[in-house]
Amino acid sequence: MENKVSKADMAKALPHIIAVDFDGTLVYDEFPEIGRIKKHVWDKVKHAQAMGNKVILWTSRDNGNLQAAVDFCTANGLIFDAVNENLPEVRELFNNDTRKVYADEYWDDKAIGMFCDNMFA
């Protein structure tokens, strides 16, 4: 009998994933420029990574503006597990890179809720 792993088992084995927005969330929104770092959010992302969470940069920026954001983050010590795409293990689970980034949490200044209001103030 073949020991086949189910999709449900694969999903349970995924790491905790956080998709985090850039403008207005990691930095103050000055698009297309890059605003100042929101230290309290930046530190939460760094802490989440240190705890073993995977972090995806999830932003509407594209082309040169996206590269500028990635370069800015890298220069300031924030390295992402993916940028505007799913993690390799998620792509394997779904047999493609789904249009919507799969995550357990989505951190965005446009989100509604007390958590976001307090976090991104």
PyRosetta script that sets phi, psi and omega in degrees:
from pyrosetta import init, pose_from_sequence

init()
pose = pose_from_sequence("MENKVSKADMAKALPHIIAVDFDGTLVYDEFPEIGRIKKHVWDKVKHAQAMGNKVILWTSRDNGNLQAAVDFCTANGLIFDAVNENLPEVRELFNNDTRKVYADEYWDDKAIGMFCDNMFA")
pose.set_psi(1, 131.1)
pose.set_omega(1, -178.9)
pose.set_phi(2, -77.4)
pose.set_psi(2, 134.8)
pose.set_omega(2, 178.7)
pose.set_phi(3, -93.0)
pose.set_psi(3, 92.1)
pose.set_omega(3, -176.3)
pose.set_phi(4, -99.2)
pose.set_psi(4, 133.3)
pose.set_omega(4, 179.0)
pose.set_phi(5, -85.1)
pose.set_psi(5, 130.2)
pose.set_omega(5, -179.1)
pose.set_phi(6, -79.5)
pose.set_psi(6, 161.0)
pose.set_omega(6, 177.0)
pose.set_phi(7, -61.3)
pose.set_psi(7, -37.7)
pose.set_omega(7, 179.5)
pose.set_phi(8, -62.5)
pose.set_psi(8, -42.3)
pose.set_omega(8, 178.0)
pose.set_phi(9, -65.8)
pose.set_psi(9, -39.1)
pose.set_omega(9, 177.5)
pose.set_phi(10, -62.9)
pose.set_psi(10, -42.2)
pose.set_omega(10, -179.4)
pose.set_phi(11, -63.7)
pose.set_psi(11, -39.3)
pose.set_omega(11, 179.1)
pose.set_phi(12, -65.5)
pose.set_psi(12, -27.3)
pose.set_omega(12, -177.4)
pose.set_phi(13, -83.7)
pose.set_psi(13, -8.2)
pose.set_omega(13, -179.8)
pose.set_phi(14, -65.6)
pose.set_psi(14, 149.7)
pose.set_omega(14, 173.9)
pose.set_phi(15, -71.1)
pose.set_psi(15, 166.1)
pose.set_omega(15, 173.8)
pose.set_phi(16, -71.3)
pose.set_psi(16, 128.6)
pose.set_omega(16, -173.6)
pose.set_phi(17, -118.0)
pose.set_psi(17, 132.3)
pose.set_omega(17, 176.3)
pose.set_phi(18, -119.0)
pose.set_psi(18, 124.8)
pose.set_omega(18, 173.5)
pose.set_phi(19, -100.2)
pose.set_psi(19, 122.7)
pose.set_omega(19, -174.6)
pose.set_phi(20, -123.0)
pose.set_psi(20, 133.3)
pose.set_omega(20, 178.5)
pose.set_phi(21, -76.8)
pose.set_psi(21, 162.1)
pose.set_omega(21, -179.0)
pose.set_phi(22, -98.8)
pose.set_psi(22, -74.5)
pose.set_omega(22, -175.4)
pose.set_phi(23, -67.1)
pose.set_psi(23, 123.2)
pose.set_omega(23, 179.7)
pose.set_phi(24, 89.0)
pose.set_psi(24, -12.9)
pose.set_omega(24, -178.9)
pose.set_phi(25, -116.1)
pose.set_psi(25, -65.5)
pose.set_omega(25, 176.8)
pose.set_phi(26, -77.5)
pose.set_psi(26, -32.8)
pose.set_omega(26, 178.8)
pose.set_phi(27, -132.2)
pose.set_psi(27, 159.0)
pose.set_omega(27, 174.6)
pose.set_phi(28, -66.3)
pose.set_psi(28, 139.1)
pose.set_omega(28, -173.2)
pose.set_phi(29, -73.7)
pose.set_psi(29, 109.7)
pose.set_omega(29, 174.6)
pose.set_phi(30, -133.9)
pose.set_psi(30, 27.9)
pose.set_omega(30, -177.0)
pose.set_phi(31, -50.2)
pose.set_psi(31, 135.9)
pose.set_omega(31, 10.3)
pose.set_phi(32, -86.3)
pose.set_psi(32, -4.0)
pose.set_omega(32, 174.5)
pose.set_phi(33, -72.6)
pose.set_psi(33, 170.6)
pose.set_omega(33, 176.4)
pose.set_phi(34, -104.2)
pose.set_psi(34, 121.4)
pose.set_omega(34, -179.3)
pose.set_phi(35, -76.2)
pose.set_psi(35, 178.8)
pose.set_omega(35, 176.9)
pose.set_phi(36, -68.1)
pose.set_psi(36, 149.9)
pose.set_omega(36, 177.6)
pose.set_phi(37, -63.0)
pose.set_psi(37, 136.0)
pose.set_omega(37, 169.7)
pose.set_phi(38, -87.3)
pose.set_psi(38, 92.8)
pose.set_omega(38, -170.8)
pose.set_phi(39, -55.2)
pose.set_psi(39, -41.1)
pose.set_omega(39, -177.9)
pose.set_phi(40, -63.8)
pose.set_psi(40, -34.7)
pose.set_omega(40, 177.9)
pose.set_phi(41, -78.1)
pose.set_psi(41, -46.1)
pose.set_omega(41, 179.0)
pose.set_phi(42, -52.4)
pose.set_psi(42, -46.8)
pose.set_omega(42, -179.2)
pose.set_phi(43, -65.0)
pose.set_psi(43, -36.2)
pose.set_omega(43, 177.7)
pose.set_phi(44, -64.9)
pose.set_psi(44, -39.1)
pose.set_omega(44, 178.1)
pose.set_phi(45, -65.9)
pose.set_psi(45, -46.5)
pose.set_omega(45, 179.3)
pose.set_phi(46, -60.6)
pose.set_psi(46, -40.7)
pose.set_omega(46, 178.2)
pose.set_phi(47, -64.8)
pose.set_psi(47, -43.7)
pose.set_omega(47, 179.0)
pose.set_phi(48, -58.8)
pose.set_psi(48, -42.4)
pose.set_omega(48, 178.1)
pose.set_phi(49, -64.7)
pose.set_psi(49, -42.2)
pose.set_omega(49, 180.0)
pose.set_phi(50, -62.6)
pose.set_psi(50, -26.1)
pose.set_omega(50, 179.1)
pose.set_phi(51, -85.6)
pose.set_psi(51, 1.2)
pose.set_omega(51, 176.0)
pose.set_phi(52, 99.4)
pose.set_psi(52, 2.3)
pose.set_omega(52, 176.7)
pose.set_phi(53, -73.6)
pose.set_psi(53, 150.5)
pose.set_omega(53, 173.9)
pose.set_phi(54, -96.0)
pose.set_psi(54, 141.7)
pose.set_omega(54, -177.0)
pose.set_phi(55, -125.1)
pose.set_psi(55, 130.5)
pose.set_omega(55, 177.2)
pose.set_phi(56, -110.7)
pose.set_psi(56, 128.7)
pose.set_omega(56, 170.1)
pose.set_phi(57, -74.4)
pose.set_psi(57, 121.6)
pose.set_omega(57, -172.6)
pose.set_phi(58, -124.7)
pose.set_psi(58, 95.9)
pose.set_omega(58, -170.5)
pose.set_phi(59, -140.0)
pose.set_psi(59, 156.1)
pose.set_omega(59, 175.3)
pose.set_phi(60, -82.2)
pose.set_psi(60, -10.4)
pose.set_omega(60, 178.1)
pose.set_phi(61, -59.2)
pose.set_psi(61, 146.9)
pose.set_omega(61, 176.1)
pose.set_phi(62, -142.8)
pose.set_psi(62, 171.5)
pose.set_omega(62, 177.4)
pose.set_phi(63, 49.6)
pose.set_psi(63, -129.7)
pose.set_omega(63, -176.4)
pose.set_phi(64, -63.6)
pose.set_psi(64, -35.2)
pose.set_omega(64, 178.4)
pose.set_phi(65, -66.4)
pose.set_psi(65, -35.9)
pose.set_omega(65, 176.8)
pose.set_phi(66, -67.7)
pose.set_psi(66, -46.3)
pose.set_omega(66, -179.6)
pose.set_phi(67, -61.9)
pose.set_psi(67, -38.0)
pose.set_omega(67, 177.6)
pose.set_phi(68, -61.9)
pose.set_psi(68, -40.4)
pose.set_omega(68, 179.0)
pose.set_phi(69, -66.3)
pose.set_psi(69, -45.2)
pose.set_omega(69, 179.5)
pose.set_phi(70, -62.6)
pose.set_psi(70, -45.7)
pose.set_omega(70, 179.6)
pose.set_phi(71, -61.5)
pose.set_psi(71, -41.2)
pose.set_omega(71, 178.6)
pose.set_phi(72, -61.1)
pose.set_psi(72, -47.7)
pose.set_omega(72, -179.7)
pose.set_phi(73, -62.4)
pose.set_psi(73, -45.9)
pose.set_omega(73, 179.5)
pose.set_phi(74, -59.6)
pose.set_psi(74, -45.4)
pose.set_omega(74, -179.5)
pose.set_phi(75, -63.2)
pose.set_psi(75, -24.3)
pose.set_omega(75, -179.5)
pose.set_phi(76, -104.5)
pose.set_psi(76, 18.4)
pose.set_omega(76, 170.7)
pose.set_phi(77, 83.9)
pose.set_psi(77, 14.9)
pose.set_omega(77, 178.6)
pose.set_phi(78, -112.5)
pose.set_psi(78, 108.4)
pose.set_omega(78, -178.2)
pose.set_phi(79, -108.8)
pose.set_psi(79, 129.1)
pose.set_omega(79, -177.2)
pose.set_phi(80, -94.8)
pose.set_psi(80, 153.2)
pose.set_omega(80, 176.3)
pose.set_phi(81, -79.5)
pose.set_psi(81, -22.0)
pose.set_omega(81, 176.0)
pose.set_phi(82, -161.4)
pose.set_psi(82, 159.1)
pose.set_omega(82, 178.3)
pose.set_phi(83, -129.6)
pose.set_psi(83, 113.7)
pose.set_omega(83, 178.5)
pose.set_phi(84, 52.9)
pose.set_psi(84, 30.3)
pose.set_omega(84, 175.1)
pose.set_phi(85, -153.4)
pose.set_psi(85, 165.3)
pose.set_omega(85, -179.8)
pose.set_phi(86, -76.0)
pose.set_psi(86, 158.3)
pose.set_omega(86, 173.4)
pose.set_phi(87, -65.4)
pose.set_psi(87, 153.5)
pose.set_omega(87, 179.1)
pose.set_phi(88, -54.2)
pose.set_psi(88, -40.1)
pose.set_omega(88, -178.7)
pose.set_phi(89, -67.8)
pose.set_psi(89, -28.3)
pose.set_omega(89, 175.8)
pose.set_phi(90, -74.8)
pose.set_psi(90, -40.7)
pose.set_omega(90, 176.8)
pose.set_phi(91, -60.8)
pose.set_psi(91, -38.3)
pose.set_omega(91, 177.6)
pose.set_phi(92, -65.3)
pose.set_psi(92, -43.3)
pose.set_omega(92, -179.2)
pose.set_phi(93, -59.4)
pose.set_psi(93, -44.6)
pose.set_omega(93, -176.2)
pose.set_phi(94, -95.2)
pose.set_psi(94, 0.0)
pose.set_omega(94, -178.7)
pose.set_phi(95, 61.2)
pose.set_psi(95, 22.0)
pose.set_omega(95, 173.7)
pose.set_phi(96, -173.1)
pose.set_psi(96, 179.4)
pose.set_omega(96, 175.4)
pose.set_phi(97, -101.9)
pose.set_psi(97, 92.1)
pose.set_omega(97, -176.2)
pose.set_phi(98, -55.2)
pose.set_psi(98, 151.4)
pose.set_omega(98, -177.8)
pose.set_phi(99, -60.5)
pose.set_psi(99, -40.4)
pose.set_omega(99, 177.4)
pose.set_phi(100, -87.4)
pose.set_psi(100, 129.9)
pose.set_omega(100, 177.5)
pose.set_phi(101, -68.2)
pose.set_psi(101, 127.6)
pose.set_omega(101, -179.5)
pose.set_phi(102, -84.4)
pose.set_psi(102, 125.8)
pose.set_omega(102, 177.7)
pose.set_phi(103, -152.7)
pose.set_psi(103, 162.7)
pose.set_omega(103, 174.3)
pose.set_phi(104, -86.5)
pose.set_psi(104, -28.0)
pose.set_omega(104, 179.2)
pose.set_phi(105, -137.5)
pose.set_psi(105, 144.5)
pose.set_omega(105, 176.3)
pose.set_phi(106, -124.1)
pose.set_psi(106, 114.8)
pose.set_omega(106, -179.1)
pose.set_phi(107, -102.0)
pose.set_psi(107, 115.5)
pose.set_omega(107, -175.6)
pose.set_phi(108, -150.3)
pose.set_psi(108, 136.0)
pose.set_omega(108, 179.5)
pose.set_phi(109, -65.1)
pose.set_psi(109, -16.6)
pose.set_omega(109, 179.2)
pose.set_phi(110, -89.5)
pose.set_psi(110, -4.6)
pose.set_omega(110, -179.4)
pose.set_phi(111, -69.5)
pose.set_psi(111, 156.3)
pose.set_omega(111, 179.8)
pose.set_phi(112, -105.9)
pose.set_psi(112, 137.3)
pose.set_omega(112, 174.9)
pose.set_phi(113, 141.1)
pose.set_psi(113, 157.8)
pose.set_omega(113, -177.3)
pose.set_phi(114, -60.4)
pose.set_psi(114, -42.2)
pose.set_omega(114, -179.1)
pose.set_phi(115, -54.6)
pose.set_psi(115, -49.2)
pose.set_omega(115, -177.9)
pose.set_phi(116, -69.5)
pose.set_psi(116, -39.3)
pose.set_omega(116, -179.8)
pose.set_phi(117, -59.4)
pose.set_psi(117, -42.3)
pose.set_omega(117, -179.7)
pose.set_phi(118, -74.6)
pose.set_psi(118, -37.9)
pose.set_omega(118, -174.0)
pose.set_phi(119, -72.7)
pose.set_psi(119, -39.0)
pose.set_omega(119, -171.1)
pose.set_phi(120, -102.3)
pose.set_psi(120, 7.7)
pose.set_omega(120, -178.1)
pose.set_phi(121, -62.5)
pose.dump_pdb("model.pdb")
